[in-house]
Amino acid sequence: MTTFVPQSVQDALDAARLDGMKNKSRLRVAAGDHVFPVLRMWKDGFSVEAADAPQLRGLIDLYDGTRHLSQCLIVASDEEAGEMRYEFKRATPAADQAPLDFYRAPDAPVALIAQDDMRL
């Protein structure tokens, strides 16, 4: 019994697998003005279709739909079966407000009202 698969069949299978992963994923990578769908993501990296983003590197933004997840510094790792893999050198989670440089008590008042502001 032989397990030989013709190259045309293998290419069609790889293309179908990549299309399925692109349609299923909400994750996107933004590099400058270009946006690329993420096929897979793991703890220290991700992959995109090799034909779309051949050699990304440097600073990118990672999005889940429209929500900004993190800003990452990446390097290209390797290419296999139509996927280009990248590794994070740094991944900084995105925040919607600036970090505080002091401790805020959980029961602290939201605002203070001055004596002059109180009119009876």
Backbone as a chain_set.jsonl record, in Angstrom:
{"seq": "MTTFVPQSVQDALDAARLDGMKNKSRLRVAAGDHVFPVLRMWKDGFSVEAADAPQLRGLIDLYDGTRHLSQCLIVASDEEAGEMRYEFKRATPAADQAPLDFYRAPDAPVALIAQDDMRL", "coords": {"N": [[0.839, -1.171, 0.0], [0.56, 2.185, -0.828], [1.281, 5.552, 0.149], [1.333, 7.795, -1.362], [0.675, 11.056, -2.398], [-0.425, 13.059, -4.964], [1.192, 16.118, -6.023], [-0.495, 18.232, -6.808], [-2.894, 17.606, -5.519], [-2.069, 17.764, -2.859], [-1.397, 20.494, -2.73], [-3.947, 21.614, -3.102], [-5.235, 20.674, -0.794], [-3.714, 21.978, 1.203], [-4.306, 24.668, 0.57], [-7.071, 24.722, 1.087], [-7.064, 24.172, 3.837], [-5.721, 26.467, 4.836], [-7.546, 28.476, 4.045], [-9.757, 27.763, 5.604], [-8.734, 28.222, 8.206], [-8.271, 30.993, 8.081], [-10.872, 32.036, 7.801], [-12.02, 31.275, 10.179], [-10.694, 32.578, 12.255], [-10.649, 35.483, 14.344], [-8.596, 37.091, 14.928], [-6.245, 39.631, 14.1], [-3.393, 41.123, 12.528], [-1.79, 44.175, 12.507], [0.37, 45.975, 10.59], [1.827, 48.808, 10.077], [0.101, 50.279, 7.452], [-1.06, 47.987, 6.593], [-3.095, 45.084, 7.029], [-3.313, 41.84, 8.311], [-4.767, 38.601, 8.435], [-4.634, 36.432, 11.269], [-3.618, 33.121, 11.405], [-3.033, 31.065, 13.293], [-2.37, 31.16, 16.82], [-0.117, 31.119, 19.547], [1.472, 30.821, 22.791], [3.993, 32.208, 22.614], [4.056, 33.279, 20.036], [2.783, 33.547, 16.611], [1.03, 32.763, 13.518], [0.767, 33.631, 10.062], [-0.652, 33.717, 6.741], [1.69, 32.799, 4.318], [1.802, 33.86, 1.74], [0.482, 36.286, 1.99], [1.833, 37.93, 3.937], [4.914, 38.054, 3.627], [7.531, 38.674, 4.912], [7.267, 39.945, 7.637], [8.384, 42.122, 10.233], [9.52, 43.641, 13.253], [7.699, 46.256, 14.879], [4.366, 45.597, 15.616], [0.74, 45.616, 15.76], [-1.664, 43.779, 17.536], [-4.887, 42.563, 17.084], [-8.161, 41.623, 18.208], [-10.769, 41.217, 16.439], [-12.101, 44.324, 16.589], [-10.93, 45.088, 18.91], [-8.078, 46.156, 20.566], [-5.456, 44.157, 21.391], [-2.64, 43.823, 22.0], [0.634, 45.345, 21.723], [3.323, 44.403, 19.809], [6.681, 43.245, 19.431], [8.223, 41.635, 16.863], [9.853, 38.79, 15.271], [10.663, 36.994, 12.297], [10.189, 33.522, 12.135], [9.96, 30.78, 10.861], [8.943, 29.179, 7.749], [6.32, 27.081, 6.773], [4.336, 24.835, 5.033], [2.764, 26.833, 3.736], [2.335, 28.641, 5.765], [3.595, 31.4, 7.529], [5.599, 31.746, 10.254], [5.919, 33.582, 13.268], [7.758, 34.94, 16.012], [7.356, 36.324, 19.272], [9.292, 38.953, 20.483], [8.758, 40.808, 22.297], [5.746, 41.458, 23.966], [3.407, 43.645, 24.711], [0.656, 44.176, 26.665], [-2.29, 45.92, 25.65], [-3.781, 48.852, 26.994], [-6.655, 50.677, 28.072], [-6.411, 52.996, 29.445], [-4.038, 55.233, 30.971], [-1.328, 53.961, 32.974], [-1.322, 54.116, 36.576], [0.802, 55.978, 38.753], [0.77, 55.739, 41.408], [-0.665, 54.389, 44.444], [-4.048, 53.623, 44.508], [-6.582, 53.591, 46.747], [-9.116, 51.133, 47.206], [-11.495, 52.011, 48.367], [-11.455, 54.745, 48.093], [-12.607, 58.128, 47.63], [-14.313, 59.245, 44.665], [-14.251, 61.867, 43.778], [-13.505, 65.093, 45.202], [-15.313, 67.537, 46.953], [-15.115, 70.926, 47.18], [-15.352, 73.398, 49.829], [-16.279, 75.872, 48.927], [-17.778, 75.189, 46.736], [-20.091, 74.15, 47.645], [-23.405, 74.914, 47.895], [-26.146, 75.904, 49.618]], "CA": [[0.0, 0.0, 0.0], [1.357, 3.396, -0.944], [0.641, 6.747, 0.699], [1.737, 8.893, -2.227], [-0.365, 12.012, -2.757], [0.103, 13.956, -6.001], [1.466, 17.483, -5.557], [-1.671, 19.081, -7.037], [-3.851, 17.303, -4.45], [-1.493, 18.311, -1.627], [-1.551, 21.949, -2.802], [-5.369, 21.922, -2.884], [-5.513, 20.431, 0.623], [-3.092, 23.065, 1.968], [-5.074, 25.892, 0.331], [-8.348, 24.592, 1.801], [-6.764, 24.284, 5.269], [-5.428, 27.866, 5.123], [-8.793, 29.238, 3.932], [-10.56, 27.454, 6.786], [-8.161, 28.9, 9.371], [-8.478, 32.44, 7.927], [-12.281, 32.351, 8.03], [-12.377, 30.954, 11.56], [-9.998, 33.418, 13.214], [-10.971, 36.904, 14.444], [-7.358, 37.805, 15.213], [-5.632, 40.351, 12.989], [-2.126, 41.789, 12.79], [-1.662, 45.426, 11.764], [1.748, 46.431, 10.446], [1.713, 50.015, 9.26], [-1.233, 50.404, 6.857], [-1.483, 46.663, 6.148], [-3.725, 44.222, 8.038], [-3.231, 40.446, 7.907], [-5.453, 37.685, 9.361], [-3.788, 35.471, 11.99], [-4.126, 31.756, 11.252], [-2.932, 30.407, 14.604], [-1.607, 31.904, 17.814], [0.28, 30.36, 20.725], [1.979, 31.658, 23.877], [5.105, 33.089, 22.248], [4.095, 33.58, 18.617], [1.585, 33.404, 15.793], [1.333, 32.508, 12.12], [-0.091, 34.213, 9.036], [-0.441, 33.077, 5.445], [2.98, 33.231, 3.783], [1.602, 34.654, 0.532], [0.008, 37.616, 2.38], [2.829, 38.696, 4.693], [6.113, 37.228, 3.503], [8.586, 38.89, 5.902], [6.99, 40.988, 8.631], [9.279, 42.19, 11.393], [9.46, 44.913, 13.942], [6.586, 46.568, 15.758], [3.042, 45.345, 15.053], [-0.373, 45.646, 16.707], [-2.476, 42.573, 17.472], [-6.29, 42.884, 17.349], [-9.21, 40.607, 18.19], [-11.836, 42.015, 15.853], [-11.706, 45.731, 16.693], [-10.328, 45.313, 20.237], [-6.62, 46.131, 20.548], [-4.963, 43.256, 22.43], [-1.283, 44.126, 22.437], [1.621, 45.844, 20.785], [4.338, 43.358, 19.862], [7.9, 43.291, 18.639], [8.281, 40.267, 16.347], [10.845, 38.353, 14.293], [10.218, 35.844, 11.516], [10.756, 32.276, 12.632], [10.129, 29.881, 9.727], [7.788, 28.998, 6.881], [6.01, 25.67, 6.562], [3.002, 24.521, 4.507], [2.013, 28.039, 3.426], [2.221, 29.502, 6.947], [4.802, 32.066, 8.003], [5.528, 31.808, 11.722], [6.634, 34.685, 13.896], [7.921, 34.829, 17.462], [7.342, 37.595, 19.994], [10.419, 39.346, 21.314], [8.093, 41.551, 23.365], [4.304, 41.61, 23.76], [2.899, 44.514, 25.76], [-0.811, 44.265, 26.605], [-2.838, 47.258, 25.446], [-4.661, 49.329, 28.072], [-7.484, 51.78, 27.615], [-6.069, 54.185, 30.211], [-2.636, 55.279, 31.381], [-1.101, 53.349, 34.282], [-1.15, 55.03, 37.698], [2.114, 55.908, 39.393], [0.536, 55.759, 42.846], [-1.669, 53.42, 44.88], [-5.381, 54.162, 44.723], [-7.325, 52.714, 47.646], [-10.388, 50.732, 46.598], [-12.612, 52.758, 48.94], [-11.177, 56.179, 47.983], [-13.678, 58.861, 46.953], [-14.076, 59.503, 43.252], [-13.905, 63.287, 43.666], [-13.67, 65.872, 46.42], [-16.091, 68.763, 46.758], [-14.57, 72.002, 48.004], [-16.343, 74.111, 50.629], [-16.831, 76.954, 48.122], [-18.695, 74.627, 45.745], [-21.337, 73.711, 48.275], [-24.379, 76.0, 48.066], [-27.378, 75.374, 50.192]], "C": [[0.887, 1.238, 0.0], [0.572, 4.6, -0.405], [1.045, 7.971, -0.108], [0.53, 9.76, -2.566], [0.23, 12.934, -3.822], [0.23, 15.385, -5.486], [0.258, 18.397, -5.742], [-2.729, 18.859, -5.951], [-3.356, 17.889, -3.126], [-1.632, 19.829, -1.6], [-2.993, 22.363, -2.538], [-5.755, 21.717, -1.428], [-4.939, 21.54, 1.502], [-3.87, 24.367, 1.806], [-6.403, 25.855, 1.085], [-8.143, 24.738, 3.313], [-6.494, 25.736, 5.654], [-6.684, 28.727, 5.039], [-9.687, 29.005, 5.135], [-10.05, 28.162, 8.023], [-8.369, 30.406, 9.285], [-9.917, 32.828, 8.243], [-12.686, 32.164, 9.478], [-11.804, 31.947, 12.566], [-10.471, 34.868, 13.158], [-9.712, 37.738, 14.646], [-6.779, 38.417, 13.944], [-4.332, 40.982, 13.466], [-2.081, 43.033, 11.915], [-0.203, 45.853, 11.789], [1.723, 47.628, 9.505], [0.278, 50.16, 8.769], [-1.803, 49.059, 6.427], [-2.044, 45.849, 7.307], [-3.746, 42.803, 7.492], [-3.984, 39.571, 8.904], [-4.462, 36.702, 9.982], [-4.418, 34.092, 11.842], [-4.146, 31.031, 12.584], [-2.12, 31.3, 15.528], [-1.294, 30.993, 18.981], [0.971, 31.318, 21.68], [3.053, 32.645, 23.423], [5.192, 33.357, 20.751], [2.76, 33.4, 17.922], [2.016, 33.082, 14.36], [0.308, 33.205, 11.234], [0.191, 33.488, 7.729], [0.813, 33.662, 4.8], [2.822, 34.104, 2.546], [1.185, 36.086, 0.87], [1.108, 38.47, 3.005], [4.152, 37.955, 4.681], [7.172, 37.446, 4.585], [8.261, 40.081, 6.794], [8.093, 40.964, 9.672], [9.176, 43.564, 12.0], [8.215, 45.04, 14.793], [5.257, 46.38, 15.034], [2.001, 45.492, 16.156], [-1.231, 44.415, 16.474], [-3.893, 42.911, 17.917], [-7.134, 41.623, 17.364], [-10.467, 41.327, 17.718], [-11.401, 43.47, 15.849], [-11.025, 46.055, 18.014], [-8.818, 45.137, 20.16], [-6.118, 45.271, 21.706], [-3.584, 43.642, 22.925], [-0.465, 44.734, 21.309], [2.83, 44.942, 20.933], [5.533, 43.692, 18.988], [8.143, 41.86, 18.184], [9.495, 40.057, 15.44], [10.278, 37.148, 13.563], [10.928, 34.603, 12.007], [11.018, 31.305, 11.486], [8.84, 29.796, 8.924], [7.583, 27.507, 6.652], [4.566, 25.546, 6.105], [2.153, 25.775, 4.28], [1.8, 28.98, 4.593], [3.574, 30.109, 7.263], [4.648, 32.251, 9.494], [6.419, 32.922, 12.244], [6.69, 34.456, 15.394], [7.923, 36.227, 18.074], [8.682, 37.796, 20.689], [9.877, 40.09, 22.531], [6.619, 41.644, 22.999], [3.746, 42.394, 24.943], [1.388, 44.61, 25.647], [-1.27, 45.717, 26.461], [-3.775, 47.599, 26.593], [-5.452, 50.514, 27.558], [-7.257, 53.054, 28.422], [-4.624, 54.095, 30.67], [-2.468, 54.616, 32.749], [-0.894, 54.418, 35.359], [0.252, 54.887, 38.272], [1.992, 56.029, 40.91], [-0.537, 54.719, 43.166], [-2.99, 54.127, 45.1], [-6.154, 53.158, 45.572], [-8.673, 52.36, 47.017], [-11.585, 51.517, 47.134], [-12.398, 54.278, 48.895], [-12.332, 56.878, 47.266], [-13.3, 59.145, 45.5], [-13.648, 60.943, 43.04], [-14.123, 63.958, 45.018], [-14.418, 67.151, 46.085], [-15.528, 69.81, 47.726], [-15.697, 72.713, 48.724], [-17.018, 75.214, 49.819], [-17.867, 76.439, 47.139], [-20.041, 74.233, 46.358], [-22.242, 74.917, 48.501], [-25.666, 75.389, 48.552], [-28.566, 76.203, 49.855]], "O": [[1.857, 1.314, 0.754], [-0.654, 4.646, -0.501], [1.09, 9.077, 0.431], [-0.513, 9.249, -2.972], [1.285, 13.528, -3.6], [-0.532, 15.81, -4.618], [0.015, 19.261, -4.899], [-3.382, 19.807, -5.515], [-4.142, 18.446, -2.361], [-1.953, 20.398, -0.556], [-3.242, 23.343, -1.836], [-6.525, 22.505, -0.879], [-5.597, 21.993, 2.438], [-4.077, 25.092, 2.778], [-6.811, 26.863, 1.661], [-8.96, 25.362, 3.991], [-6.98, 26.198, 6.686], [-6.876, 29.616, 5.869], [-10.31, 29.941, 5.637], [-10.847, 28.657, 8.819], [-8.621, 31.046, 10.307], [-10.153, 33.849, 8.889], [-13.606, 32.829, 9.954], [-12.386, 32.135, 13.635], [-10.671, 35.423, 12.078], [-9.759, 38.964, 14.547], [-6.814, 37.819, 12.869], [-4.182, 41.329, 14.638], [-2.309, 42.951, 10.708], [0.385, 46.064, 12.849], [1.611, 47.474, 8.288], [-0.657, 50.164, 9.57], [-2.932, 49.003, 5.94], [-1.536, 45.913, 8.426], [-4.148, 42.578, 6.35], [-3.855, 39.777, 10.111], [-3.563, 36.203, 9.305], [-5.604, 33.91, 12.118], [-5.162, 30.448, 12.963], [-1.291, 32.092, 15.08], [-2.129, 30.175, 19.366], [1.046, 32.514, 21.401], [3.017, 33.811, 23.818], [6.276, 33.635, 20.238], [1.741, 33.134, 18.559], [3.201, 33.123, 14.03], [-0.858, 33.351, 11.601], [1.16, 32.735, 7.624], [0.976, 34.88, 4.745], [3.632, 35.004, 2.324], [1.5, 37.009, 0.118], [1.282, 39.626, 2.62], [4.477, 37.281, 5.658], [7.673, 36.465, 5.134], [8.92, 41.117, 6.709], [8.666, 39.914, 9.96], [8.792, 44.528, 11.339], [7.731, 44.06, 15.359], [5.048, 46.943, 13.96], [2.336, 45.492, 17.34], [-1.495, 44.049, 15.328], [-4.092, 43.475, 18.992], [-6.863, 40.672, 16.631], [-11.15, 41.974, 18.511], [-10.432, 43.821, 15.176], [-10.585, 47.187, 18.217], [-8.333, 44.088, 19.736], [-6.329, 45.612, 22.87], [-3.37, 43.776, 24.13], [-0.812, 44.653, 20.13], [3.317, 44.729, 22.044], [5.407, 44.336, 17.946], [8.259, 40.96, 19.016], [10.078, 41.007, 14.918], [9.509, 36.373, 14.131], [12.132, 34.627, 12.266], [12.175, 31.029, 11.167], [7.789, 30.272, 9.352], [8.527, 26.767, 6.376], [3.668, 26.103, 6.736], [0.963, 25.783, 4.592], [1.152, 30.015, 4.439], [4.588, 29.41, 7.265], [3.673, 32.847, 9.953], [7.512, 33.168, 11.735], [5.788, 33.855, 15.977], [8.421, 37.183, 17.48], [9.154, 36.911, 21.402], [10.433, 40.024, 23.628], [6.283, 41.885, 21.839], [3.629, 41.862, 26.047], [0.88, 45.081, 24.629], [-0.705, 46.622, 27.075], [-4.481, 46.73, 27.104], [-4.976, 51.267, 26.708], [-7.85, 54.089, 28.116], [-4.055, 53.006, 30.748], [-3.363, 54.697, 33.59], [-0.358, 55.492, 35.085], [0.819, 53.794, 38.274], [2.95, 56.367, 41.605], [-1.229, 54.232, 42.272], [-3.044, 55.132, 45.809], [-6.355, 52.014, 45.164], [-9.296, 53.2, 46.368], [-12.584, 51.674, 46.431], [-13.094, 55.016, 49.591], [-12.966, 56.287, 46.391], [-12.123, 59.266, 45.158], [-12.778, 61.217, 42.214], [-14.845, 63.44, 45.869], [-14.177, 67.769, 45.048], [-15.478, 69.591, 48.936], [-16.852, 72.651, 48.303], [-18.209, 75.468, 50.003], [-18.757, 77.191, 46.743], [-21.014, 74.012, 45.638], [-21.874, 75.84, 49.227], [-26.2, 74.459, 47.947], [-29.68, 75.882, 50.269]]}, "num_chains": 1, "name": "protein.A"}
